[in-house]
Amino acid sequence: MRVAIVGASGLIGRRLVAALVARGDAVVPVSRRAGAVDGVAAVTWDPVAGPPPAAMLDGVDAVVNLAGASIDGGRWTAERKRLIRDSRVITTGRIADALAAGGGPRVLVNGSAVGFYGSRAEEVDETSAPGTGFLADTCVEWEAAAAPAASGGVRVVLARTGIVLAREGGALPRLATVTKMFMGGPLGGGRQWMPWIAMEDQIGLLLACLADDRYRGPVNLTAPHPVRQREFAAALGRVLGRPSLVPTPAVAVKAMMGEMAEIALEGQRALPKVALANGYAFRCTDLETAIRAELRQEAPATA
Ligand SMILES: NC(=O)c1ccc[n+]([C@@H]2O[C@H](COP(=O)([O-])OP(=O)(O)OC[C@H]3O[C@@H](n4cnc5c(N)ncnc54)[C@H](OP(=O)(O)O)[C@@H]3O)[C@@H](O)[C@H]2O)c1
């Protein structure tokens, strides 16, 4: 299989490139900057500047789109929000239009996020309605931008990704740093849900979405057992040998983060219904084991 990966230089993209290369697939990394990802020369494309270049789609069977400006890269000013939105919606729209024209890849696995569901205490799966708030609205637009490809007969997967646990980036190293400083603990009461997924399963599910025709439309990329934030803090504290008792009130989180506090204080009890129905065998279903494996922390010896 020959796969173009937009956003290949990112946290998930790099691991996906490595996994595809390791199993002998051809990869076309796509980046706004010239260079290479995992030793593979990238095709340069700035999605805001215009449609994808022919070199990105030539002989390609599938496109994975993981592009998007970081949602926690700075306070959510109007300008920052526009960047977060446009880097996803414009990129997806341009890819979808190119694929809808035909003669190219017939599969699009497009990034999305569990933020689609907004802040929810009840269980949600791929059939649930969208929530409200900036992230939910962005996800709705992001997914809608892929529609032209689906209308053009392309198999489109909307990869609603949870909190990906990886040692080299994303939420886990940041939370680990705070925990090591004895500042881990419940945030705003800690009852909000954290739909986590180990990087190993994130990649395993993306590969399944690429290869398996049964994946089509929204797919939750989350482990089968989401936890509340306070349980996550406790598990991380156990792995790092630090107590996770220091509570941070919601008002303090909001003072520090502004509207962006939505990321820390809200969550979803998202379940991977489609993946389980398709028989995907999760490798990491226990949070503490997943954190330990990713941070390469030995489990304590049992008596
Ligand atoms: N990691 C998570 O826990 C998580 C959870 C839910 C959803 N997701 C979604 O999954 C996708 C990949 O996540 P990730 O963690 O791998 O992200 P990442 O490490 O931040 O990488 C995203 C990639 O997007 C490209 N990008 C950044 N700013 C851009 C802009 N303004 N315009 C166009 N492209 C831009 C960059 O590629 P170049 O600089 O090479 O162009 C970058 O490598 C993202 O859309 C993210 O929202 C991730």
The ligand as an SDF file (V2000), in Angstrom:
LIG
                    3D

 48 52  0  0  0  0  0  0  0  0999 V2000
   -2.2620   13.7680   20.2440 N   0  0  0  0  0  0  0  0  0  0  0  0
   -3.4910   13.6700   20.7530 C   0  0  0  0  0  0  0  0  0  0  0  0
   -3.6620   13.2760   21.9390 O   0  0  0  0  0  0  0  0  0  0  0  0
   -4.6970   13.9680   19.8940 C   0  0  0  0  0  0  0  0  0  0  0  0
   -5.9750   13.8210   20.4610 C   0  0  0  0  0  0  0  0  0  0  0  0
   -7.0950   14.1020   19.6790 C   0  0  0  0  0  0  0  0  0  0  0  0
   -6.9470   14.5180   18.3700 C   0  0  0  0  0  0  0  0  0  0  0  0
   -5.6860   14.6650   17.8450 N   0  0  0  0  0  0  0  0  0  0  0  0
   -5.5990   15.1640   16.4690 C   0  0  0  0  0  0  0  0  0  0  0  0
   -4.8040   14.3020   15.6780 O   0  0  0  0  0  0  0  0  0  0  0  0
   -4.0290   15.0870   14.7510 C   0  0  0  0  0  0  0  0  0  0  0  0
   -2.5650   14.7180   14.9430 C   0  0  0  0  0  0  0  0  0  0  0  0
   -2.2250   14.9050   16.3080 O   0  0  0  0  0  0  0  0  0  0  0  0
   -0.7020   15.0670   16.7780 P   0  0  0  0  0  0  0  0  0  0  0  0
   -0.6960   14.9640   18.2660 O   0  0  0  0  0  0  0  0  0  0  0  0
    0.1830   14.1720   15.9730 O   0  0  0  0  0  0  0  0  0  0  0  0
   -0.4480   16.5900   16.3800 O   0  0  0  0  0  0  0  0  0  0  0  0
    0.9390   17.4030   16.2570 P   0  0  0  0  0  0  0  0  0  0  0  0
    2.0600   16.6480   16.8600 O   0  0  0  0  0  0  0  0  0  0  0  0
    0.6630   18.7710   16.7910 O   0  0  0  0  0  0  0  0  0  0  0  0
    1.1750   17.4680   14.6800 O   0  0  0  0  0  0  0  0  0  0  0  0
    0.2420   18.0530   13.8260 C   0  0  0  0  0  0  0  0  0  0  0  0
    0.8480   18.3350   12.4780 C   0  0  0  0  0  0  0  0  0  0  0  0
    0.0000   19.3020   11.8500 O   0  0  0  0  0  0  0  0  0  0  0  0
    0.7810   20.1730   11.0650 C   0  0  0  0  0  0  0  0  0  0  0  0
    0.3970   21.5540   11.3690 N   0  0  0  0  0  0  0  0  0  0  0  0
    0.6660   22.2660   12.4920 C   0  0  0  0  0  0  0  0  0  0  0  0
    0.1870   23.5120   12.3910 N   0  0  0  0  0  0  0  0  0  0  0  0
   -0.3940   23.5900   11.1530 C   0  0  0  0  0  0  0  0  0  0  0  0
   -1.0370   24.6260   10.4420 C   0  0  0  0  0  0  0  0  0  0  0  0
   -1.1850   25.8400   10.9780 N   0  0  0  0  0  0  0  0  0  0  0  0
   -1.5050   24.3600    9.2100 N   0  0  0  0  0  0  0  0  0  0  0  0
   -1.3680   23.1280    8.6620 C   0  0  0  0  0  0  0  0  0  0  0  0
   -0.7290   22.1140    9.2720 N   0  0  0  0  0  0  0  0  0  0  0  0
   -0.2580   22.3350   10.5130 C   0  0  0  0  0  0  0  0  0  0  0  0
    2.2410   19.9690   11.4210 C   0  0  0  0  0  0  0  0  0  0  0  0
    2.8970   19.4380   10.2950 O   0  0  0  0  0  0  0  0  0  0  0  0
    4.0030   20.2780    9.4500 P   0  0  0  0  0  0  0  0  0  0  0  0
    4.5420   21.3450   10.3890 O   0  0  0  0  0  0  0  0  0  0  0  0
    5.0100   19.2610    9.0880 O   0  0  0  0  0  0  0  0  0  0  0  0
    3.2570   20.8320    8.2970 O   0  0  0  0  0  0  0  0  0  0  0  0
    2.2350   18.9530   12.5410 C   0  0  0  0  0  0  0  0  0  0  0  0
    3.2130   17.9680   12.3970 O   0  0  0  0  0  0  0  0  0  0  0  0
   -4.3010   16.5600   15.0660 C   0  0  0  0  0  0  0  0  0  0  0  0
   -5.2280   17.0710   14.1530 O   0  0  0  0  0  0  0  0  0  0  0  0
   -4.9080   16.5260   16.4570 C   0  0  0  0  0  0  0  0  0  0  0  0
   -5.8390   17.5570   16.6750 O   0  0  0  0  0  0  0  0  0  0  0  0
   -4.5640   14.3940   18.5700 C   0  0  0  0  0  0  0  0  0  0  0  0
  1  2  1  0
  2  3  2  0
  2  4  1  0
  4  5  1  0
  4 48  2  0
  5  6  2  0
  6  7  1  0
  7  8  2  0
  8  9  1  0
  8 48  1  0
  9 10  1  0
  9 46  1  0
 10 11  1  0
 11 12  1  0
 11 44  1  0
 12 13  1  0
 13 14  1  0
 14 15  2  0
 14 16  1  0
 14 17  1  0
 17 18  1  0
 18 19  2  0
 18 20  1  0
 18 21  1  0
 21 22  1  0
 22 23  1  0
 23 24  1  0
 23 42  1  0
 24 25  1  0
 25 26  1  0
 25 36  1  0
 26 27  1  0
 26 35  1  0
 27 28  2  0
 28 29  1  0
 29 30  1  0
 29 35  2  0
 30 31  1  0
 30 32  2  0
 32 33  1  0
 33 34  2  0
 34 35  1  0
 36 37  1  0
 36 42  1  0
 37 38  1  0
 38 39  2  0
 38 40  1  0
 38 41  1  0
 42 43  1  0
 44 45  1  0
 44 46  1  0
 46 47  1  0
M  CHG  2   8   1  16  -1
M  END
$$$$
